[in-house]
């Protein structure tokens, strides 16, 4: 049965150090590149009758070391943990990132995180893996430590898509530019955001196209302004949807919003958590000369969304 452990480096003493295949990373997005590492850990654990462990960090190290410089997230922590478990690891360790943890030398990190609490016998990382104070440790360092502590190291070459290495940074860049197809292929699933449905200005309902105004957490990455086809789900139900991200320039809006029009839905979702997926980018957001032109374009967007997502 899979387990989840939350705590700082001192709390790791609560873990039972049994033979483990361990992979380490922020794993934001749990994209296809991450999935390769995770599956290698699962396979290595099964080959050795050992435990597969994924170690991730919360908050993002940059939030502690350089507050304000941390990137927007692709997944909330609970979603990230759920994705890691879906791949099949036996234990997810959500390690609280602190300044104290950042000060550990590479040697102390190996001893206090991988060996003593986890019983690492195999460690799987990407070829670009860095660790320890000021990122002083790399794969070579890890191999040297493995020779001393009795674990093997497997360094996995980064997976590429269209000649670009798949990374959380690359996924963020493509989403921010509206290149949803590349991002979704890299993730292995449609990108999504979730948030509480809150009252908006009600204009959608007055023009016959009611929308759910989704209050997306401020630290979550929202794709580039534009109109997208995808789905929206709440309370176990899911509908095709057209989602507008942006300022609503036809109405001289100044606040960036995420508004989803759910096709064929008649549900009161205020106060509910709504998950919105971005499967296809339909067009850029633009200003229309009047309401009639806007409504005509919205209906064209709905027709296109029906063809694309049902």
C-alpha positions in Angstrom: 0.0 0.0 0.0 1.4 3.4 -1.0 2.3 5.9 1.7 2.9 9.7 1.8 5.2 11.3 4.3 5.4 15.1 5.0 8.1 16.6 7.1 11.5 18.3 7.3 14.9 16.8 7.3 14.7 16.0 11.1 11.3 14.3 10.7 12.9 11.8 8.3 14.1 9.9 11.4 10.5 8.6 11.6 10.9 6.6 8.4 12.0 3.0 8.4 15.2 2.5 6.5 14.4 -0.5 4.2 16.1 -1.2 0.9 14.8 1.4 -1.5 15.1 2.6 -5.1 14.9 6.4 -4.8 14.3 9.2 -7.3 14.5 12.9 -6.4 13.2 16.1 -7.9 10.7 18.9 -7.6 8.5 16.9 -10.1 6.3 19.9 -10.8 3.9 18.8 -13.5 5.0 15.2 -13.2 5.6 15.4 -17.0 6.7 12.6 -19.3 10.4 13.1 -18.4 9.6 12.7 -14.7 7.6 9.7 -15.5 10.6 8.0 -17.0 12.5 8.4 -13.7 9.6 7.3 -11.6 9.0 4.1 -13.7 12.8 3.3 -13.5 12.6 3.6 -9.7 9.5 1.3 -9.7 11.2 -1.2 -11.9 14.4 -1.2 -10.0 12.5 -1.7 -6.7 10.6 -4.6 -8.1 13.8 -6.2 -9.4 15.3 -6.0 -5.9 12.2 -6.7 -3.8 12.7 -3.2 -2.5 10.6 -0.1 -2.0 10.2 2.6 -4.7 10.5 6.1 -3.2 9.9 9.5 -4.8 11.4 12.5 -2.9 9.9 15.9 -3.8 10.1 19.3 -2.1 7.6 21.9 -0.8 7.8 24.8 -1.1 9.9 25.3 -4.3 13.5 25.9 -3.2 13.5 29.3 -4.9 10.7 30.4 -2.6 13.0 30.0 0.4 16.3 31.0 -1.1 15.1 33.9 -3.3 11.6 34.8 -2.2 9.5 36.1 -5.1 11.6 34.4 -7.8 9.9 31.0 -7.6 8.1 29.9 -10.8 4.3 29.5 -11.0 3.3 25.9 -10.3 2.0 23.4 -12.8 0.3 21.3 -10.0 -0.7 21.9 -6.5 1.2 19.8 -3.9 -1.7 17.4 -3.4 -2.1 17.0 -7.1 1.6 16.4 -7.5 1.5 13.7 -4.8 -1.5 12.0 -6.5 0.3 11.9 -9.8 3.4 10.4 -8.3 1.4 7.7 -6.6 -0.4 7.0 -9.9 2.9 6.0 -11.5 3.3 3.3 -8.8 5.8 4.4 -6.2 5.4 2.9 -2.8 6.3 6.0 -0.8 6.2 9.7 -1.6 8.3 11.9 0.6 7.3 15.6 0.6 10.3 17.1 2.1 9.9 20.6 3.6 12.5 22.8 1.9 14.2 25.0 4.5 17.3 27.1 4.7 18.8 24.4 6.9 18.2 21.8 4.2 19.8 24.1 1.6 22.9 24.4 3.8 23.6 20.6 3.8 26.7 19.6 1.9 26.2 17.0 -0.9 27.7 14.5 1.5 25.4 15.4 4.4 22.4 15.3 2.0 23.2 11.8 0.9 23.7 10.7 4.5 20.7 12.4 6.1 18.2 12.1 3.3 19.0 9.1 1.2 20.9 6.6 3.3 20.0 6.8 7.0 16.2 7.3 6.7 15.5 5.6 3.4 18.0 2.8 3.0 18.8 3.8 -0.6 20.2 1.0 -2.7 19.7 2.6 -6.1 19.2 6.3 -6.8 17.7 7.3 -10.2 18.1 11.0 -11.3 18.3 13.0 -14.5 21.7 13.7 -16.0 21.3 17.4 -15.0 20.7 16.6 -11.3 22.3 18.9 -8.8 22.1 18.8 -5.0 23.6 20.1 -1.8 24.7 23.6 -0.7 24.9 25.9 -3.7 24.1 22.9 -5.9 27.7 21.7 -5.4 26.8 18.1 -6.0 26.2 16.5 -9.4 25.9 13.0 -10.8 29.6 12.3 -10.4 29.4 13.3 -6.7 26.4 11.1 -6.3 28.3 8.1 -7.8 31.2 8.7 -5.4 28.9 8.8 -2.5 27.2 5.7 -3.7 30.5 3.8 -3.7 31.0 4.8 -0.1 27.4 4.1 1.2 26.6 1.1 -1.0 24.1 2.3 -3.5 24.1 2.4 -7.3 23.3 5.5 -9.4 21.4 5.6 -12.6 21.5 8.8 -14.6 18.8 9.1 -17.1 19.1 11.3 -20.2 16.4 13.9 -20.5 13.5 13.0 -22.7 13.0 15.3 -25.7 10.0 16.5 -27.7 10.6 18.1 -31.1 14.2 18.5 -30.2 13.5 20.3 -26.9 14.3 18.7 -23.6 11.2 18.1 -21.6 11.4 20.0 -18.3 9.0 21.9 -16.0 10.6 25.1 -17.2 10.0 24.3 -20.8 6.4 23.3 -20.1 5.9 26.7 -18.3 7.4 28.6 -21.2 5.2 26.9 -23.8 2.1 27.4 -21.8 2.9 31.0 -21.2 3.3 31.4 -24.9 0.0 29.6 -25.7 1.7 26.6 -27.3 -0.7 24.2 -25.6 -0.2 21.3 -28.0 3.5 21.0 -27.1 2.9 21.4 -23.4 0.1 18.8 -23.3 2.3 16.3 -25.2 5.2 16.9 -22.8 2.9 16.4 -19.8 1.2 13.4 -21.3 -2.2 14.8 -20.5 -4.1 18.1 -21.0 -2.9 20.9 -18.8 -5.5 22.1 -16.2 -6.2 24.6 -13.5 -8.7 24.4 -10.7 -10.3 26.9 -8.3 -13.5 28.0 -6.7 -16.3 29.2 -8.8 -17.0 32.8 -7.7 -19.4 35.5 -8.8 -18.3 37.5 -11.8 -19.9 40.5 -13.5 -22.7 38.4 -15.0 -22.2 39.7 -18.5 -22.0 36.1 -20.0 -25.5 35.3 -18.8 -26.9 38.6 -20.2 -25.7 37.7 -23.7 -26.9 34.1 -23.4 -23.5 32.5 -22.7 -23.2 32.0 -19.0 -19.7 31.3 -17.7 -18.1 30.0 -14.5 -15.6 32.5 -13.1 -12.8 30.3 -11.7 -10.7 31.8 -8.9 -7.3 30.2 -9.8 -4.7 30.4 -7.0 -2.2 33.1 -7.5 0.7 30.7 -7.6 -0.7 28.6 -10.4 0.4 29.0 -14.0 -2.5 30.1 -16.3 -1.9 29.7 -20.0 -1.5 32.7 -22.3 -4.5 34.9 -22.9 -6.8 33.4 -25.5 -9.8 31.0 -26.0 -9.4 27.3 -25.5 -11.5 24.1 -25.9 -11.3 21.5 -23.2 -13.4 20.2 -20.4 -14.6 21.4 -17.0 -15.3 19.1 -14.1 -16.8 19.4 -10.6 -18.3 16.9 -8.1 -17.7 13.9 -10.3 -19.3 15.4 -13.4 -17.5 16.7 -16.5 -18.7 18.8 -19.4 -17.1 20.0 -22.7 -16.1 23.7 -22.2 -14.9 26.8 -24.0 -12.6 28.8 -21.7 -11.5 32.4 -22.1 -8.4 33.5 -20.4 -7.7 37.2 -20.4 -8.9 40.8 -19.8 -12.2 40.8 -21.8 -11.1 43.8 -23.9 -14.6 44.2 -25.5 -15.8 45.2 -22.1 -12.6 47.2 -21.3 -11.7 44.7 -18.6 -8.5 45.3 -16.5 -8.4 42.1 -14.4 -7.2 38.8 -15.9 -9.8 36.1 -15.5 -10.5 32.5 -16.3 -14.1 32.0 -17.5 -15.4 28.7 -18.6 -18.6 28.2 -20.6 -19.8 24.7 -19.9 -21.6 23.1 -22.9 -25.0 21.6 -22.2 -24.7 22.1 -18.5 -27.3 23.4 -16.1 -25.7 23.4 -12.7 -25.2 25.9 -9.9 -21.5 25.7 -9.3 -20.9 28.8 -7.1 -18.6 27.8 -4.2 -17.6 24.5 -5.9 -14.1 23.6 -7.0 -14.0 23.5 -10.8 -11.2 21.8 -12.8 -10.7 23.3 -16.3 -8.6 21.6 -18.9 -6.9 23.3 -21.9 -6.9 20.8 -24.8 -6.9 23.0 -27.9 -6.2 26.7 -28.4 -8.9 28.1 -30.6 -7.8 31.7 -31.0 -6.2 34.8 -29.5 -8.3 37.0 -27.2 -9.3 40.2 -29.1 -11.5 43.2 -28.9 -14.8 43.2 -30.9 -16.6 46.2 -32.3 -19.8 45.3 -30.5 -21.7 42.7 -28.5 -23.3 41.2 -31.6 -19.9 40.5 -33.2 -18.6 39.0 -29.9 -21.6 36.8 -29.5 -21.3 35.5 -33.1 -17.6 34.6 -32.5 -18.5 32.9 -29.2 -21.0 30.7 -30.9 -18.4 29.9 -33.6 -16.0 29.0 -30.8 -18.6 26.7 -29.2 -19.2 24.9 -32.6 -15.5 24.4 -33.0 -15.1 23.1 -29.4 -17.9 20.6 -30.0 -16.0 19.3 -33.0 -12.8 19.0 -31.1 -13.9 17.7 -27.6 -17.5 16.5 -28.1 
